[in-house]
Amino acid sequence: MSGLKSSWELSLERSDDLVPELKSKKKLTKKQKEQIAEIRKEYAAKIADIDVTIQDKIRKLPDRVPPEEISEAKNKLEIQFREEKASLNEEMEKEIESIRNSKN
């Protein structure tokens, strides 16, 4: 066998050099993977619930807001949704990280 490495092997070595923290990541247990999957499901449901609520409010805008203010009100609701979604995603990532760092 020659001492030459395939481009795949060279690429793997370079990726380890570029992102060494990936190499140090510990393997997750089956229980941790299940917990993370459950957290992702919970937060996806929360985000979907907020999305449905905001979309319902947007649909009802013509009944509650003067026509000239509909566009501005819609934008505010969309911004609210994006902020709430970002906040929930942040919470989710913190929970997932705590599971990854736990000693299960």
TORMAR-112167 format. One line per field, with one value per residue: residue number from 1; chain; x, y, z of N, C-alpha, C, O in turn. Coordinates in steps of 0.001 Angstrom, whole numbers, plus 500000, padded with zeros to 6 digits. Layout:
gudren [NUM ...]
miti [A ...]
n.c1 [X ...]
n.c2 [Y ...]
n.c3 [Z ...]
ca.c1 [X ...]
ca.c2 [Y ...]
ca.c3 [Z ...]
c.c1 [X ...]
c.c2 [Y ...]
c.c3 [Z ...]
o.c1 [X ...]
o.c2 [Y ...]
o.c3 [Z ...]
END
This chain:
gudren [1 2 3 4 5 6 7 8 9 10 11 12 13 14 15 16 17 18 19 20 21 22 23 24 25 26 27 28 29 30 31 32 33 34 35 36 37 38 39 40 41 42 43 44 45 46 47 48 49 50 51 52 53 54 55 56 57 58 59 60 61 62 63 64 65 66 67 68 69 70 71 72 73 74 75 76 77 78 79 80 81 82 83 84 85 86 87 88 89 90 91 92 93 94 95 96 97 98 99 100 101 102 103 104]
miti [A A A A A A A A A A A A A A A A A A A A A A A A A A A A A A A A A A A A A A A A A A A A A A A A A A A A A A A A A A A A A A A A A A A A A A A A A A A A A A A A A A A A A A A A A A A A A A A A A A A A A A A A]
n.c1 [500847 500537 501829 500132 497386 493845 491752 489543 490399 492368 490795 489220 491205 491932 489520 489400 491521 490593 488218 488512 486927 484883 485969 486366 483832 481642 480178 476676 474349 471797 469559 469976 469785 467111 465894 466667 465402 462753 462599 463018 460679 458720 459309 458979 456252 455368 456234 454773 452209 452256 452629 450220 448430 449282 448878 446107 445388 446340 444660 442280 442648 441458 438913 439283 441055 441631 441645 443929 445844 446387 448606 450807 450097 450125 452830 453895 452850 454116 456777 456644 456121 458529 460357 459432 459732 462517 463311 462231 463684 466218 465911 465395 467842 469508 468485 468989 471760 472360 471573 473357 475686 475280 475879 474896]
n.c2 [498822 502194 505314 507363 509559 509638 512139 512520 511654 513577 515848 515383 515547 518248 519477 518838 520353 522926 523171 522370 521887 520223 517723 517218 516919 515021 511780 511355 509829 507309 508007 510769 511656 511065 512775 515258 515170 515192 517710 519333 518742 519737 522511 523074 522707 524761 527009 526664 526989 529687 530799 530111 531555 534208 534379 534131 536495 538303 537708 538685 541389 543296 543571 544879 547022 550227 550608 551977 551462 548797 547546 548408 547342 544631 544257 544740 542566 540471 541000 540646 537885 536866 537690 536318 533709 533586 533910 531591 529663 530198 529542 526813 525898 526355 524525 522144 522220 522000 519382 518049 518571 517250 514482 511882]
n.c3 [500000 499181 500465 499961 500414 500123 498568 500129 502694 503170 503193 505480 507458 507201 507917 510607 511515 510973 512449 515383 517647 516876 516816 519490 520492 522400 522048 521791 524004 523577 525077 525449 522798 522317 524179 523140 520657 521521 522747 520503 519084 520858 520845 518144 517957 519656 518214 515855 516885 517668 515154 513840 515421 514970 512199 512134 513429 511535 509374 510411 510510 508638 509718 512095 511916 510473 506889 505863 507751 507807 506522 508075 510589 509968 509398 511946 513365 512012 512629 515376 515445 514322 516299 518586 517688 517328 519976 521155 519723 520695 523431 523092 522013 524208 526065 524708 524576 527301 527755 526100 527477 529827 532052 531190]
ca.c1 [500000 501341 501618 499281 496054 492800 491308 488595 491180 492990 489720 488892 492278 491820 488350 489780 492383 489812 487196 488922 485910 484057 486662 486243 482429 481419 479035 475449 473721 470472 468633 470177 469225 465651 465525 466846 464321 461521 462676 462806 459245 457983 459508 458347 454816 455163 456407 453621 451064 452384 452423 448780 447796 449617 448197 444703 445287 446541 443429 441202 442997 440489 437739 439620 441967 441304 442371 445235 446770 446508 449973 451662 449708 450599 454275 454145 452565 455167 457969 456379 456304 459958 461019 459037 460347 463942 463422 461984 464824 467311 465604 465555 469268 470067 468068 469712 473160 472459 471478 474628 476725 474975 476684 473993]
ca.c2 [500000 503410 506270 508455 509643 510067 513523 512445 511612 514896 516779 515133 516101 519711 519909 518748 521503 524159 523190 521333 521556 519110 516495 517009 516695 513652 511089 511417 508547 507154 508778 512187 511887 511060 514011 516362 515063 515612 519169 519929 518602 520681 523879 523188 522865 526107 527962 526491 527583 531142 531125 530031 532676 535452 534350 534400 537935 539001 537532 539478 542810 544176 543790 545637 548139 551003 550120 552614 550991 547333 547168 548633 546371 543325 544248 544613 541178 539623 541238 539980 536450 536583 537861 535211 532501 533642 533687 530169 528912 530413 528701 525421 525602 526289 523240 521079 522286 521462 517921 517600 518700 516424 513247 510722]
ca.c3 [500000 499106 501537 499486 501016 499194 498799 501250 503931 503335 503555 506884 508280 507163 508679 512020 511802 510897 513497 516332 518651 516391 517181 520926 520868 522830 521441 522586 524303 522977 525903 525136 521464 522460 524873 522194 519672 522194 522905 519172 518783 521706 520379 516824 518222 520191 517107 514969 517570 517545 513740 513567 516115 514255 510899 512409 513694 510254 508597 510998 510505 507957 510566 513296 511675 509273 505700 505679 508794 507726 506173 509250 511621 509505 509603 513384 513746 511453 513444 516654 515228 514159 517596 519456 517137 517654 521417 521400 519197 521640 524594 522683 521895 525566 526646 523999 525009 528662 527630 525526 528493 530996 532117 531141]
c.c1 [500887 500981 500732 497909 495058 492407 490316 489338 491849 491965 489326 489950 492202 490639 488627 490650 491585 488820 487528 487864 484983 484676 486465 484806 482248 480193 477839 474910 472353 469442 468749 469580 467700 465166 465617 465738 463002 461489 462409 461326 458420 458097 458937 456847 454518 455247 455230 452374 451089 452121 450940 448050 448037 448898 446709 444490 445441 445276 442307 441492 441967 439241 438026 440401 441511 442177 443774 446281 447020 447953 450914 451362 450204 452102 454630 453916 453646 456469 457824 456615 457785 460706 460698 459671 461835 464170 463233 463146 466030 467128 465851 467034 469936 469719 468832 471164 473324 472362 472791 475736 476475 475757 475799 474648]
c.c2 [501234 504354 507427 508391 510106 511503 513575 512459 512957 515937 516617 515717 517623 520198 519824 519933 522796 524286 522107 520969 520433 517773 516170 516773 515227 513075 511189 510017 508498 507990 510276 512529 511956 512343 515212 516347 515548 517133 519853 519867 519611 522111 524094 523405 524268 527154 527874 527131 529112 531573 531131 531220 533989 535495 534641 535896 538738 538900 538430 540981 543693 544469 544754 546922 548914 550570 550721 552143 549490 546903 547306 547616 544972 543210 544064 543176 540224 539775 540542 538475 536103 536691 536710 533901 532463 533359 532207 529306 529026 529539 527232 525050 525515 524956 522080 521054 521731 519932 517372 517610 517848 515112 512009 509570]
c.c3 [500000 500238 501124 500149 499968 499508 499950 502576 504202 503769 505012 507810 508331 507980 510179 512420 511847 512052 514529 517356 518184 516799 518662 521387 521249 522128 522383 522829 523616 523734 525593 523766 521524 523138 523932 521148 520268 522368 521567 518778 519567 521179 518978 516988 518755 519084 516149 515576 517450 516109 513398 514197 515375 512908 511059 512658 512403 509402 509103 510997 509796 508791 511721 513060 510433 508087 505534 506702 508734 507463 507367 510354 511252 509730 511076 513854 513228 512231 514793 516523 515125 515487 518547 518992 517486 519137 521757 520887 520127 522888 524274 522621 523261 526223 526013 524450 526420 528652 527084 526592 529731 530915 532166 530452]
o.c1 [501871 499946 500595 497361 495389 492699 490255 488958 491885 492245 489118 489621 492389 490735 488138 490530 491866 488606 486897 487886 484364 483963 486405 484582 482649 479304 477978 475004 471835 468564 467738 468946 467078 464162 464742 465198 462227 460452 461666 460787 457533 457101 458462 456241 453534 454431 454737 451577 450070 451468 450457 447164 447116 448368 446114 443531 444751 444863 441476 440655 441631 438587 437107 440407 441057 443336 444697 447472 447793 448458 451722 452283 450649 452587 455554 454693 454042 457178 458767 457237 458250 461588 461583 460095 462352 465110 463987 463541 466769 468065 466435 467431 470832 470567 469265 471730 474318 473008 473281 476614 477348 476225 475928 474043]
o.c2 [501303 504200 508390 507318 510862 512014 514571 513192 513417 516794 517609 516316 518218 521217 520656 520455 523670 525380 521050 519860 519762 516813 515002 516458 514322 513800 511117 509139 509509 508606 510970 513572 512792 512928 516078 517396 516233 517762 520833 520817 520262 522827 525186 524186 524891 528074 528899 527743 529742 532589 532051 531814 534781 536537 535318 536487 539738 539879 538887 541766 544756 545493 545373 547812 548317 550202 550028 552400 548964 545991 546417 547091 544218 542181 543323 542639 539288 538797 539926 537864 535159 535880 536191 533084 531423 532654 531644 528338 528060 528883 526498 523999 524695 524335 521156 519985 521063 519268 516346 516747 517730 514704 511183 508507]
o.c3 [500736 500887 501879 500402 499055 500589 500671 503490 505344 504607 505710 508834 509392 508664 510943 513528 512668 512574 514547 517891 519010 517092 519046 522556 520518 521683 523604 521971 523143 523129 525488 523602 520869 522732 523934 520795 519600 522154 521500 518210 519016 521081 518665 516254 518357 519025 515679 514866 517166 515870 512739 513581 515178 512521 510221 512160 512203 508780 508319 511444 510317 508595 512258 513910 509458 508280 505106 506531 509536 508118 507632 510980 512118 510200 511412 514643 513923 512465 515289 517392 515764 515772 519227 519810 517895 519505 522551 521537 520319 523341 525071 523123 523460 526864 526702 524678 526709 529461 527554 526592 530591 529852 533069 530315]
END
